[in-house]
């Protein structure tokens, strides 16, 4: 059972590389692709793909809207965001919108396939910086940007295991090190991360709704 | 000094000018006009009033034991003169013997009694309720007595020392004459021979016709001066009250002194408060000296009010006033005579002073000062009038003008007080408005400054960030890409190596981007990121990595640029270890200590158990050598200490001590 993959990216070189990588790999198949937001939105008229890869920096808008739309139109599709640097700000924004993981454009084909498989199996990748950010949400600190307004945040409630995973990830441990420390498998570690991401998505949705209510845009 | 009022509305200006005019050009002439219009021609119209044009006069010398005392006059008035030896002369009325200013006085005054005899023939008898009255303007010299047909009808010595300023009003008793028969009336006026006498115009008529003249004269000679004393007294008390609260405002005190002097001075026209000859002399000298006190205190008051100061002139006048007071005390023999002389000298002195003051006031264009000068000139002129006509006994029918000076001064003082009061009020309002405006301006300024400060802070933060980012890019990505280019151009160019290097650049950029937030440079994440990055490389190189990070949870580096340095330092050390050490274990330990100055310090140690190196070979221009030098430079930039120890086959130990916050 192959994993069908759709992706939206305006970088022609990378798109070429990606489609070749998918086709070269067993178990992965190309579902569809698009080069900008407008054509990307049309993808949802087709039947769902298993994985959706979205580039945030599209020429006619941010890919975040595609992520939210995918959550609605393709509920069982898992979304990954394509990032050049994997910087925390973009990744966390994508996670809040509903992404389950991320790909770096610098990864080789094998790494890309690996990451896709991890996500397809219900896990998620994390870095020390992303873990740090999530821990801030757990303690209720605003993730202030240096010169702008702090975003509104609600407390992120995690189970003790999920929290432990984040703490160890924040220390720079690899998945295997975390698994060894906690006495679980690596894929369990990654599924804990995924659960943490999902809770973050819910929390940020609730917060957004609350903000809209407060500003009077939604009447109770 | 500028006294002109600014910013008054036209109503205020007009009304203040109007009052000014009313006071000076209407009120005063009105009073003077009434005085002069009414009196000398009194009752010219009434037919029943007979003006006595002429009388027979005989000046009877009195014996040497005569004294100018009440007891003597009481006896004298009972005695008619020795008419057998009288030499009667015709004299017109008013009849005066002028008071000589220059003649000296002996020890005892020589007295004489002037007899005036005239007869009238009343056409009809008068009724008891409206008797005939002998009315005269005044009799100066001593207490007079009146005889009708040889009978003494008036010898009242009550308040006899003030008789010189009171009209003569003697009802003729009915039992002293018969209708149709001529009536012989005699008036005896005792006086000091050397000082002369003055008898004003005499009239005979019904009481009802002459009452008005008497009452008018009473009001103008006694009543109004009393009123003026009251008014100036009230003003003086008010000023004293003001001064009592504001001692430095001495103008008010001198106004009080002037008011008191005026009251004392004007007393001479209304009352004789002494009931004995001695006290009367003292009182007399006092009230006369009071005139010079009035001028002196007014002069000082003007100086204080205006704020100018003429100490020399003031001292001179004070000296003159003191001298004047002393010399006219009744302890010297020439006291009575000096009075007239003193007045003339006084007038002359103050006349000169007034010329000076007037010139100053006009040249300064000060409204208040000009008003002062006008009022003093009025008083001086009034004094001159009184001296020349009254005190000298020249014109007994006139009235004394000088006491009315108190009214002038009262109006002037009231005008000044009101003006000052109003100007103070408007000053306060002006000050309040100014303060309010200043406050608003300052508030605005403060807000502006606050905004500027906020902006400046934001700019500073932005600038620091920009600088840091530029350095990050230059040091990390710049140097790596340069190395990649060089590698690719080299003989042993391998795409894989190049790709790895470029990937490492991407990782660098990611770290830079993640470090945008200033608070994100906490030490744990810094170490964690490096650990995560190099874990796989350690595994690939077969090295066990041990990370023992104690005490770094709450620590912060001294500045945000230090995080980059530390990252590069650790990168360099780890890279060296990966490439050259061939170690089995690599450990990183941290702990918090204190330096020699008891400042907090972070100690980091990197130890491996590899092949080590000989110190000499490090110095050689090798890539490793350059790397270690770089580390040293960076540690120095962070104000830290770096040491490196190695022995061949015994591994390498890097030690770094960094100041922390």
HADDOCK unambig.tbl for C-alpha pairs under 7 A between the chains (distance, minus, plus):
assign (segid A and resid 85 and name CA) (segid B and resid 506 and name CA) 5.87 0.50 0.50
assign (segid A and resid 85 and name CA) (segid B and resid 507 and name CA) 6.63 0.50 0.50
assign (segid A and resid 85 and name CA) (segid B and resid 509 and name CA) 6.58 0.50 0.50
assign (segid A and resid 85 and name CA) (segid B and resid 510 and name CA) 4.85 0.50 0.50
assign (segid A and resid 86 and name CA) (segid B and resid 510 and name CA) 6.16 0.50 0.50
assign (segid A and resid 87 and name CA) (segid B and resid 510 and name CA) 5.09 0.50 0.50
assign (segid A and resid 87 and name CA) (segid B and resid 513 and name CA) 5.95 0.50 0.50
assign (segid A and resid 87 and name CA) (segid B and resid 514 and name CA) 5.59 0.50 0.50
assign (segid A and resid 88 and name CA) (segid B and resid 514 and name CA) 5.74 0.50 0.50
assign (segid A and resid 106 and name CA) (segid B and resid 503 and name CA) 6.12 0.50 0.50
assign (segid A and resid 128 and name CA) (segid B and resid 525 and name CA) 6.51 0.50 0.50
assign (segid A and resid 128 and name CA) (segid B and resid 528 and name CA) 6.22 0.50 0.50
assign (segid A and resid 128 and name CA) (segid B and resid 529 and name CA) 5.87 0.50 0.50
assign (segid A and resid 129 and name CA) (segid B and resid 525 and name CA) 6.81 0.50 0.50
assign (segid A and resid 145 and name CA) (segid B and resid 517 and name CA) 5.91 0.50 0.50
assign (segid A and resid 146 and name CA) (segid B and resid 516 and name CA) 6.95 0.50 0.50
assign (segid A and resid 146 and name CA) (segid B and resid 517 and name CA) 4.81 0.50 0.50
assign (segid A and resid 146 and name CA) (segid B and resid 518 and name CA) 6.27 0.50 0.50
assign (segid A and resid 170 and name CA) (segid B and resid 525 and name CA) 6.59 0.50 0.50
assign (segid A and resid 170 and name CA) (segid B and resid 528 and name CA) 6.40 0.50 0.50
assign (segid A and resid 171 and name CA) (segid B and resid 524 and name CA) 6.81 0.50 0.50
assign (segid A and resid 171 and name CA) (segid B and resid 525 and name CA) 6.80 0.50 0.50
assign (segid A and resid 171 and name CA) (segid B and resid 528 and name CA) 4.75 0.50 0.50
assign (segid A and resid 172 and name CA) (segid B and resid 528 and name CA) 3.85 0.50 0.50
assign (segid A and resid 172 and name CA) (segid B and resid 529 and name CA) 5.77 0.50 0.50
assign (segid A and resid 172 and name CA) (segid B and resid 531 and name CA) 5.35 0.50 0.50
assign (segid A and resid 172 and name CA) (segid B and resid 532 and name CA) 4.64 0.50 0.50
assign (segid A and resid 173 and name CA) (segid B and resid 532 and name CA) 6.09 0.50 0.50
assign (segid A and resid 174 and name CA) (segid B and resid 532 and name CA) 6.39 0.50 0.50
